[in-house]
Amino acid sequence: MSGSSAGNRGRVTIKEIPIRGKRVLIRVDFNVPLNADGQVADDTRIRASLPTIRYALTQEAAVILMSHLGRPDGKTVEKYRLKPVAERLGELLNRPVTMAPDCVGPEVEQLADNLKPGSILLLENLRFHAEEEANGAQFAQALAKIADIYVNDAFGTAHRAHASTEGVAHDLPSAVGFLIQKEMEALNQVLISPKRPYWLILGGAKVSDKIQLIDNLLDKIDGILIGGGMQYTFFASQGIPIGKSILEKAHLGTARNVLAKAKERKIELRLPLDHIVATAVEAGAQWKATDRPGVPEGWEGVDIGPKTIALFQKTVQGAATVLWNGPLGVAEIPPFDQGTRGVAETLAGLKATTVVGGGDTAAAVTKFKLADKMTHVSTGGGASLEYLEGKLLPGISVIPEKSGSLPSPLPAAGRGGQGAAEFRGF
């Protein structure tokens, strides 16, 4: 088995530990967008946490939730308070959610001590304290002090060794929630013995962001479709003009190396046949379609063209597995979203296993109202990419492995490490 899955074994889940009547500290990802009125604009991440929260409530646990919101950089910033999230969560659960004044300290400890079974307490923004991102041991211990059990269900932050994602697991019996369990099972489908033919669709801005993913999957895939901003570095590496399109000059050699590796391993690699080009990457800019690869001088590539959309759609029709990471154009600005939309619509109609990486790709698929048509749409951008690259995510690897799992080659973790933590029992 390759390194892509060696450390990402099954982990102890919330269902496999006794939580009835316990105070359960759950790390969730409530980093949601707020509108101009300070209300939740998109509750997708809140909804993703509901199965774990509801299960804990049915077990008569006292539920303590913790999350970050935005980038307050270790300071209290009013617009990043979690009160609007508490209100939306209460509406979704149809029960009150108590909002704590902070995430650590005597007041929080008293609230946690008095929390009755079946009740919910939401801690204030973790990142109001610099010790959170620094994975401070004392801060992690202060979080652990208010609970009996720790559950990580925040896949979107599982690639960060922060106090609430990694540090606290050293001080409490720990498990993963249903969201992380679901993410691991879905991503392992495309990492461990995927059904073939298997196509990898790559977009986004940079070749450098995807090179480790390509390297990790080369032995498993049958073909690669490339769009997005990264395509222009591939074209430039072959001497094809790209106008003023995005270019990673430092990675022209990387692009050539990918092309050579694909040819050597007889993996089909298809670049766009045409492009949508514009005078600027902004709404209302002048744009046109080209009829061949390459971008004219003075223009910037902003999407794959109609011939390419048709090619990509036809290519994936016979696939058994498709993994997609990265939009194929500037998907947030119509009409430069047509390539991403066209491919998303095709994937939505396939009987294949279709896994969509998080971040901008997930946002696009959700915008097109096609997320429920995919096998899995990841809730983590950077986390899903690192997992697919074969990296160990600190927030997962610190959780004990399931009994009977295949042995992990990882050493036991020290605080802040990335190995599997020792299970301390109850």
C-alpha positions in Angstrom: 0.0 0.0 0.0 1.3 3.4 -0.9 2.0 6.2 1.5 -1.3 7.8 0.5 -3.2 5.7 3.0 -0.7 4.3 5.3 -1.3 6.8 8.1 -5.0 7.5 7.3 -6.5 4.4 8.8 -9.8 4.1 10.5 -10.0 6.1 13.7 -12.1 5.6 16.9 -15.5 7.2 16.3 -17.9 8.9 18.6 -20.1 5.8 18.4 -17.3 3.6 19.8 -16.7 5.4 23.1 -19.1 5.8 26.0 -20.4 9.4 26.1 -23.7 8.9 27.8 -24.0 11.5 30.6 -20.5 12.9 29.8 -19.4 16.4 28.9 -18.3 16.1 25.3 -16.1 18.7 23.8 -16.6 18.8 20.0 -14.4 20.7 17.6 -16.7 21.8 14.7 -16.0 24.0 11.7 -18.3 26.9 12.1 -16.1 29.2 10.0 -19.1 30.4 7.9 -19.6 33.5 5.8 -21.7 36.3 7.4 -23.7 38.8 5.5 -23.6 42.6 5.9 -26.1 42.4 8.8 -23.8 40.0 10.7 -26.1 37.0 10.1 -25.0 33.6 8.7 -25.1 33.8 4.9 -24.4 30.1 4.2 -25.0 27.4 6.9 -23.6 24.5 4.9 -20.8 23.9 7.5 -23.2 24.1 10.4 -25.5 21.6 8.8 -22.5 19.2 8.2 -22.0 19.1 12.0 -25.5 18.2 12.9 -25.3 14.4 12.7 -22.5 14.3 15.4 -24.2 16.9 17.6 -27.6 15.2 17.4 -26.0 11.8 18.2 -24.4 13.3 21.3 -27.7 14.8 22.4 -29.5 11.4 22.0 -26.9 10.0 24.3 -27.8 12.6 26.9 -24.3 14.1 26.7 -23.7 17.7 27.7 -22.4 19.1 24.4 -19.7 21.7 24.4 -18.9 23.0 20.9 -15.8 25.0 19.9 -14.8 26.6 16.6 -13.0 29.5 15.0 -14.5 32.2 12.7 -12.4 34.4 10.4 -8.9 35.5 11.1 -8.9 37.7 14.2 -5.2 37.0 14.7 -5.3 36.3 18.5 -7.4 39.4 19.3 -11.0 39.9 20.2 -12.7 41.2 17.0 -16.4 42.0 17.4 -17.4 41.0 13.8 -15.9 37.5 14.4 -18.0 36.7 17.4 -19.9 33.4 17.2 -23.3 34.6 18.5 -24.9 34.6 15.0 -23.7 31.0 14.6 -25.2 30.0 17.9 -28.5 31.5 16.9 -28.6 29.6 13.5 -27.6 26.4 15.2 -30.4 26.8 17.7 -32.8 27.2 14.8 -31.6 24.1 13.0 -31.7 22.0 16.2 -34.9 23.6 17.5 -33.4 24.0 20.9 -31.5 26.7 22.8 -27.7 27.1 22.4 -26.0 28.9 25.2 -23.2 31.3 24.1 -20.1 31.4 26.3 -18.4 34.7 26.9 -15.0 33.2 26.1 -13.6 29.7 25.3 -11.4 29.4 28.5 -11.4 30.8 32.0 -13.5 30.6 35.2 -16.8 31.7 33.7 -16.5 29.1 31.0 -15.6 26.4 33.5 -18.7 27.3 35.6 -20.9 27.1 32.5 -19.5 23.7 31.6 -19.8 22.4 35.2 -23.5 23.5 35.3 -24.4 22.2 31.8 -27.1 19.6 32.0 -27.3 16.5 29.9 -28.9 17.2 26.5 -27.9 20.9 26.6 -25.5 22.7 24.3 -22.8 25.3 25.0 -20.9 27.1 22.2 -17.6 28.5 23.2 -16.5 31.9 21.9 -14.1 32.1 18.9 -11.0 30.1 19.6 -8.8 32.4 17.6 -9.4 35.3 19.9 -6.5 33.7 21.7 -3.1 33.5 19.9 -2.4 30.2 21.8 -5.0 28.4 19.7 -3.0 28.6 16.4 0.3 28.2 18.3 -1.0 25.0 19.8 -0.1 26.2 23.3 -0.1 23.3 25.8 -1.6 25.4 28.6 -4.4 26.6 26.4 -5.2 23.1 25.2 -5.2 21.9 28.8 -7.6 24.7 29.7 -10.0 23.5 26.9 -9.7 19.9 28.1 -10.4 20.9 31.7 -14.1 21.6 30.9 -14.9 18.2 29.4 -14.6 14.5 29.9 -14.3 13.5 26.2 -13.0 15.2 23.0 -14.4 14.7 19.6 -12.9 16.2 16.4 -15.5 16.7 13.7 -13.9 19.7 12.0 -12.4 18.2 8.8 -11.7 21.7 7.3 -9.1 22.4 10.0 -7.8 18.8 10.6 -4.7 19.7 8.6 -3.7 22.3 11.3 -2.0 21.3 14.5 -3.8 23.8 16.7 -4.7 23.5 20.3 -8.4 22.7 19.5 -7.6 20.2 16.8 -4.4 18.4 18.0 -3.3 19.6 21.4 -6.5 18.9 23.4 -6.5 15.2 22.2 -3.4 14.6 24.4 -5.4 15.5 27.5 -8.7 13.7 26.9 -10.0 10.4 25.6 -10.6 11.2 21.9 -12.6 10.2 18.8 -13.6 11.6 15.5 -17.2 12.6 14.6 -19.4 11.4 11.8 -18.2 14.2 9.4 -14.6 13.3 9.6 -15.5 9.6 9.4 -17.5 10.3 6.2 -14.6 12.4 4.7 -12.1 9.7 5.4 -14.2 6.9 3.9 -15.0 9.0 0.8 -11.4 10.1 0.1 -10.1 6.6 0.7 -12.4 5.4 -2.1 -10.2 7.3 -4.6 -6.9 6.5 -2.8 -7.2 2.8 -2.0 -8.1 0.4 -4.9 -10.3 2.8 -6.8 -12.5 1.4 -9.6 -11.2 2.1 -13.1 -11.2 3.8 -15.5 -10.1 6.6 -13.1 -9.9 10.2 -14.3 -8.3 13.0 -12.4 -9.6 16.5 -13.2 -7.4 19.3 -12.1 -7.9 23.1 -12.1 -7.1 26.0 -9.9 -4.4 28.6 -10.4 -1.1 26.8 -9.7 0.7 23.7 -10.9 2.7 23.9 -7.6 -0.5 23.3 -5.6 -1.2 20.1 -7.4 2.1 18.4 -8.0 2.1 16.3 -4.9 -1.4 15.2 -5.6 -0.4 14.1 -9.1 2.6 12.3 -7.8 0.6 10.4 -5.2 -2.0 9.3 -7.7 0.1 8.5 -10.8 0.0 4.8 -10.1 -3.8 4.7 -9.8 -5.2 6.9 -12.5 -5.8 6.3 -16.2 -5.9 10.0 -17.2 -5.7 13.6 -16.3 -7.8 16.5 -17.6 -6.2 19.9 -16.9 -7.9 23.3 -16.9 -7.9 26.4 -14.7 -5.1 28.8 -14.4 -2.5 25.9 -14.1 -3.1 25.0 -17.8 -1.2 28.1 -18.9 2.0 27.0 -17.2 1.7 23.7 -19.1 1.2 25.6 -22.4 4.1 28.0 -21.7 6.4 25.0 -20.9 5.8 23.8 -24.5 6.4 27.2 -26.0 2.7 28.0 -26.7 1.9 31.7 -26.2 -0.4 32.4 -23.2 -0.8 36.2 -23.5 -1.0 37.8 -20.1 -2.5 34.7 -18.4 -1.4 33.5 -15.0 2.0 31.8 -15.1 4.3 30.1 -12.6 7.7 30.7 -14.3 9.4 28.8 -11.5 7.4 25.7 -12.4 7.8 25.4 -16.2 10.1 22.5 -15.5 7.6 21.0 -13.2 5.0 21.1 -15.9 7.3 19.4 -18.4 8.1 16.8 -15.9 4.4 16.0 -15.3 4.0 15.7 -19.1 7.0 13.3 -19.4 5.9 11.2 -16.4 2.4 10.8 -17.9 3.8 9.8 -21.3 6.2 7.3 -19.7 3.5 5.7 -17.6 1.0 5.7 -20.5 -1.4 8.0 -18.7 -3.6 10.1 -20.9 -3.1 13.8 -20.2 -5.4 16.2 -22.0 -5.0 19.9 -22.1 -7.6 22.3 -23.4 -8.2 22.7 -27.1 -9.5 26.2 -26.9 -10.1 29.0 -24.3 -12.3 31.8 -23.2 -10.1 34.9 -23.0 -10.8 38.3 -21.6 -9.2 41.7 -21.3 -9.4 41.5 -17.5 -10.5 39.0 -14.8 -13.6 41.0 -13.8 -17.3 41.1 -14.4 -18.2 43.0 -17.5 -14.8 42.7 -19.2 -14.6 42.1 -22.9 -14.2 38.4 -23.8 -14.1 36.0 -26.7 -13.5 32.4 -27.5 -10.3 31.2 -29.2 -10.3 28.3 -31.7 -7.0 26.7 -30.7 -4.7 26.2 -27.8 -2.9 29.4 -26.7 -3.9 32.9 -25.7 -3.5 35.9 -28.0 -1.2 38.8 -26.9 -3.0 41.3 -24.6 -5.6 38.8 -23.5 -5.9 36.6 -20.4 -7.3 33.1 -20.2 -10.3 32.9 -17.9 -12.0 29.6 -18.8 -11.8 26.5 -21.0 -13.5 26.9 -24.3 -16.6 25.1 -25.8 -14.5 22.5 -27.7 -12.7 21.6 -24.5 -15.9 21.4 -22.5 -17.2 18.9 -25.0 -14.0 16.9 -24.9 -13.9 16.8 -21.1 -17.5 15.8 -20.9 -17.0 13.0 -23.5 -13.9 11.8 -21.8 -15.4 11.2 -18.4 -18.5 9.4 -19.7 -16.9 6.0 -19.4 -15.2 6.6 -16.1 -15.8 4.5 -13.0 -14.0 7.0 -10.7 -13.5 10.7 -11.1 -11.7 12.9 -8.6 -12.0 16.7 -9.3 -9.8 19.3 -7.6 -9.8 22.9 -8.7 -12.3 25.0 -10.9 -11.6 25.0 -14.6 -12.1 28.7 -15.0 -12.9 31.8 -12.9 -16.0 30.1 -11.6 -17.1 32.9 -9.3 -17.5 35.4 -12.3 -20.1 34.5 -14.9 -19.7 33.9 -17.8 -16.3 32.5 -17.0 -17.9 29.7 -15.1 -19.2 27.7 -18.1 -16.4 25.2 -18.2 -16.7 24.4 -14.5 -20.5 24.3 -14.8 -20.5 22.1 -17.9 -18.2 19.5 -16.4 -20.1 19.6 -13.0 -23.3 18.9 -14.8 -21.8 15.9 -16.6 -20.4 14.5 -13.4 -23.7 14.9 -11.7 -25.3 12.5 -14.3 -22.7 9.8 -14.0 -23.1 6.4 -12.2 -19.4 6.6 -11.4 -17.8 7.4 -8.0 -17.4 11.2 -8.2 -15.4 12.9 -5.5 -15.1 16.7 -5.4 -12.3 18.4 -3.5 -13.2 21.1 -1.1 -12.6 24.9 -1.3 -13.4 26.7 -4.5 -14.5 23.5 -6.3 -17.0 22.6 -3.6 -18.2 26.2 -3.6 -18.8 26.1 -7.4 -20.6 22.7 -7.3 -22.8 24.0 -4.5 -23.5 27.3 -6.4 -24.7 25.2 -9.4 -26.9 23.2 -7.0 -25.3 19.9 -8.0 -23.5 19.0 -4.7 -26.2 16.4 -3.8 -25.6 14.7 -7.2 -22.0 13.9 -6.5 -20.8 10.9 -4.5 -19.0 13.2 -2.1 -18.2 16.9 -1.9 -15.5 17.6 0.7 -16.0 20.2 3.4 -12.2 20.9 3.6 -10.2 22.7 1.0 -6.6 22.5 2.2 -7.4 19.4 4.4 -8.8 17.4 1.5 -5.9 18.3 -0.8 -3.3 17.3 1.9 -5.2 14.1 2.6 -5.2 13.2 -1.1 -1.5 14.1 -1.3 -0.9 11.3 1.2 0.0 13.6 4.1 -1.1 12.9 7.7 -3.5 15.4 9.1 -2.6 16.2 12.7 -6.2 16.5 13.7 -6.9 13.0 12.6 -3.6 11.2 13.2 -3.7 12.2 16.9 -7.0 10.2 17.3 -6.5 6.6 18.3 -6.8 4.0 15.5 -9.8 1.7 15.5 -9.1 -1.7 17.2 -8.2 -4.1 14.5 -7.0 -1.5 12.1 -4.0 -2.3 9.9 -0.9 -1.3 11.8 0.3 2.2 11.2 4.0 2.9 10.5 3.7 6.1 12.5 5.5 6.6 15.8 3.4 7.6 18.8 2.9 11.3 18.8 4.3 13.8 21.3 2.3 17.0 21.8 2.1 18.8 18.5 3.4 15.8 16.6 1.7 14.0 13.7 1.8 10.4 14.8 -1.1 8.5 16.3 -1.7 9.3 19.9 -1.8 6.7 22.6 -5.3 5.9 23.8 -5.6 6.6 27.5 -8.9 4.9 28.1 -11.6 6.2 30.5 
